[in-house]
Structures are given as C-alpha cells and as structure tokens.
Amino acid sequence: MYQAGLVLEGGGMKGVYTAGVLDFFLDKGLEFSSVYGVSAGACHMASFLSKQRGRAFAVDTDYLEGSDYCSVKSLLTTGDLFNVKMCYHTIPEQLNPYDYEAFNRYEGKAYSVVTNIETGEPEYLRIRDMKKDIDMIRASASLPLVSRNVEINGKLYLDGGISDAIPLKRSIKDGNQKNIVVMTKEEGFIRRPASQLSLVKVRYLKYPKVYECMAERHAVYNAALKFIEKQQENGQAFVIRPKKPSQVGRIEKDVKKLRALYEEGYQDARECFEEMMNYLEQ
C-alpha cells in the first residue's frame, strides 16, 4: 500500500473514465492509504476498494434501459433521477453483489465528500462499513434539482462536487505528501458559470447556501485547477485526466460512448504508469 492520497473527481456518467483508470490500478495491484471520492468518484471508489474489477463500469451501463435505474419516471415518483432503492440497495445487495467483506479488509481510510446544505461547506465523511454507510456515497452523488436531500446524523447533504469537486487540498491537509488525482474534465477545461440558478434559488429557498455554492462553483473549481497545477510543480500531485473532450454527457445512455471513455481511462493510466510509479517511489 502506498502512503498517498487518491483523489477522485465526479462528473456524472463521465465518471466511467475514472472506472477505467481504477480497473488498471486493480490490474496492477495498487492500493493507497487514503481515498477521497466525490459524486461519481465516490461510487467508483466503492468498487475499487472492494477490488471488484469491472463492477463500476457494469453498474453504470447494465441497467440503463430500465426506468427503475435512471429516468424521468423515477424523478417524478421518488424525487431522485437515479432511483435510490435500485442504485444503493437492489444492485449492490442482489443484482451485482458488492463484496462488503473485501472492503472491510481495506486498511486505509475512505472518504465520501459531501456538501452540508445548511452551511454550504464540504464535509469528508469516513466510510467504515460500506453497507451501513451507503448513504454517505448516495449523498455525495445527489445532484441538486434532481435528487432529494440526504439526511445523515441529523444533517442534510447534497453532491460533494458543488463545494469541493477535487479535494486535493483536503488530502494534503490530512498529511498526504503524494497524491494521485484522477479528473474527468479534459486538459484545458475551464468551468463556466452555472445555468438554472433561478431554479436552484427557488428549490432551495430554505437553504440559501446551496444557491451560493452553485453561483460560486465555477470560480471555486477554476481556483482548484490552479492549485492542482501548483501542486504538480512541487511534487504533491500526479494528475491523470482525459486529453480531449469526450462525447459523453453527464446523463449518458449510449453504451458505445461509455465503453470508449472507459477504455480511454484505462489506456491513459497504462501510458503514464511508469511515470506514476517513479513519482510514488522517489
């Protein structure tokens, strides 16, 4: 196990890129002492830590045709675009069983990054038991406007990406002097101001910090990119990210596109493997 942080950005279905990177890591037997997952990155972190190669991609693609997985019907009937019962219980407990015992053997620390909608601040929830703590993963992946708020220990949470999309700063604060950062946005990407802010303001009238987070999200994200660039220069970050824009949307149902992006992630990890190992071991 490398004493290093593994930081996993979200990005909706673009997260299949991360699934490809992580499957390459599994093929090489790589483990990291701390893992920070945001939104889709938190979901893929789960299968990586249980060492179930291929599971993350399968979960993303095997159920796309069903209205009980990701659909407007689910949104209208349950309040969640991604059906909670299907995604966080039926799939891991029955259809594509999660290896809870394998996760329990992981000797490092796993964190799901969430946003406290009352304070607007990111929180880094330690996952100790994947079955009991599954709502921590759900909260991290609960997108504003298309998900219900998730209550954990009396606090309400939504998507971690709206407050800390790439938590490298937190990993460094936790003492990780070396960090592997897997991003889903291509080189040269700059986040633009969010659309639908008027809807956000109305939907979260009781929680104005959600609106503030969404309004400032582009500035916070672009500042994080500059921070990451500086950490690459001083040796505290090694970044793996797409080289070009993908054709995959945040909510994508074209399996061929998803497969291509997954394979791109796997290949990018393969190509930089020697350089990454030199970084980790120097």
N, C-alpha and C positions, 0 to 999 in steps of 0.2 A: 504493500500500500504506500502510495506517495503522500508525503506530508504536504499537501497542496489543496487549494480550493478548486472546485469545478463549478463554474457559474453558467447557468443555462437560461438564455433569454426565451421569452414566449414568442407569440406571433400567429396564433390560431393554427390553421392547417399547414402553414409554412413550417411548423414545428417538425414535420416529417424529415426536414433537413437534419435537425438535431438527432432524430431517431437513427438516421444513417450513421452519423458520427459516433453515437454511443454504441451502436452494434459493432462498429470497427473496434472501439475500445474493448468491448467484451471479447471479441476475437483475439485480442492481444493480451487479455487478462489484466487490464489496467484497473486499479482502484485508487480512490482519492479519499483523504481523511475528512474532507468537508465537501458537501454538495449543496448548492443553492439553486432551487428550481422556481421559475416564475411562469405562471399560467400553463401553457402547453409544455413548457420546460419542466414544470413540476410533475406533470402527468408522465412525461417520458423518463424523468428521473426515477420514478417508481419502478418501472420495468428494468431499468439499468441496475438498480440496487438489488433487485431480486435475481439478476443475471439471467433474465429470460430473453434471449436473443430473438429478434423478430417480433416480439409481442407488441411493442409500441406501435410499429407500423400496422400490424394486423388490427389492433384496436381502432386505429384511425380509419381503416379502409374496409373492413369486413362487414360493417353494418350500415353503410351509407345509404342503402336503398330503403331501409326501414324507417317508417315515420316515428318509431319509438326511440330513435337514436338522436338525430339532429333534424328538426323540422319546424315549420311554422305551426303545425298542429301541436307539437309539444309546447311551443312558446305560448300558444293561446290557452291550452288546457292546464298547463302546470306553472307557467311563468318562467320556464327555462328553455332556451333554444336547444341546448343539449340536455336531454332527459336525465334527470338526476338518478332515478331508480335504475335505468338501463346502464348508464355510464359508470356509476360508482358502486353498484351492487350486483345487478344481473350479470354483467360482463365479468368482473373480477371474481365473483363467487360461483358462477355457473358456466357461462359460455366460453370464456378464455381464462381459466382459473389463475389467480395470482398466487405466487409462491410466497406466502407470508413467512414461512419458516426460513427461507433463504434470506429474506430481508432482515429477519431478526439476527442473522449471523453477521450482518454488516457491522464492522467495528468502528466505523466513523460516525459522523454526525450529518443528518439530512435535515434541510430546512425548506419549508414552503413559504414563499414570500407572498404576503397578502397586504391589502390596504384597509386600514381601520377607517370606516366611512364617517365616524364621528369626529376623529382628529385629523384625518387626511394623511396620516403618517404611515409609512410602511412598517410592518412587523414581520419578524422572521421566526416562524413557528417551528419548533423542533419536533420532528416526527420520530416517535419512539416505537409505535405499534401501528403498522400501516392500516390494519382493519379498524382499530379504534379511532385512529387519527385521520381517516379518509376525508373527513370534511375540511381538513386543512388543505388538501390537494384541491378539493372542489372549490373552496373559497378563492384560492389563487387563480383558478381558471374561470371564475364567474364574471363574465364581461358585463359592464354597465349597459343598461337598457334591455338586454336580452337574458338576464339572469336575476333570480331572487337574491336578496341579501342573505349571507350565511352567518348564522349565529354560532359562536364558539365561546364557551365560558362567559356568556353574558355580553359579549362584544359582537358587533356586526362588521362583516368584512365583504370586500369585493376583490376583483382582479388585482394582483400584485403589480402588474405592469403599469398601472396608472400612477403609481408613486415611486417605484424603483424597478424599472424594466430590466436593468442589467446590474445586479447588486455586487459589483466588484469592490466598491468602497467598503461594503459591509464585510466581505470576505477578508480584506486586508486588515480591517479593524479587529477582526477575530484572530488575527495573528498569522494568517497565511501569506507568507512572503513570495510564494509562487502560486500562480493561478492560471488555469486553462479556462478561457472564456469562449463559449460556443454561442454565436449570434445567428439570427435568422434573416437579418437585413444585410443586403449586399454592400460591398465596398463602395464608398461614396454616397451612401444613403443619408439623407437629411430629413428629419421628420417635420412635416408641415403642421400648422395649427389644426386642431380637431374640428370636424364638422358636427352638426347636430347638437351644438352646445345649448341651443334653446330648449331642445327636448330633455337634455340632461338636467338643465336648471329646473324644469317643471317636475320631472320624475323624482328628483332628489331634493325637493324643496325643504324637507325636514333635515337634510344632511348637506348643507351648502359646501362642505369641504370636498365633496365628490365633484361638484362643478368647478371648484378652484383647481383641483388636481387635473381635471380634463382640460381646462383652459390653459394651464401652465405646462401640460405634458410635453409639448414639442420642445419647449425651452429646456426643461429638465433632462429630456432624453438627449438632446444635442450637446448639452453640457457633459453628460455621461460619456458620450463618444469622445470628447476632447480629453476627459480624464483617462479613459482607456488608452488612448493614443500615448499619453504621457507615461502611463504605467508600462506600456510595451517598451518604451525607450529606456526605462530604468530597471527593466527585468522583472517586474512584478506581475506581468500579464503576457500570456501567449494566446493569440486570438485565432479561432477558426471560424470563417464566415463565407457565405456564397460570394463568388467572384462577379456575378452578374445578376440582374433582376430575374426572378422566377415568374412563371406564368400561373403560379398557384395563388388563389385568393385566400383570404382569411377563413372563409367558409367555402371549401372546395369539395366537389363531389366527383371530379374526373380522376379516376384511379390511375390512369396512364400518366397524368401530370404529377400526381403524388408519388408514384413509383420513380419517376425521373428525378424528382427533387431528393427523394430518399437516397437514391444511388449517387447523386451528386455529393451529398453529405458524406457518404461512405468513402467515395473516391477522394474527396478533399482531405479527409482525415488520413487516408493511406498516403497521399502525396507529401503531407507535412510530418509524417510520423517520425522520421529520423531526426528532423529539426526539433520536434517537440520533445523527444526523449533526451536530446542533448541539453535542452532547456531545463528539463526536470532534474537531470542528474548532475549538472555542472555545479 
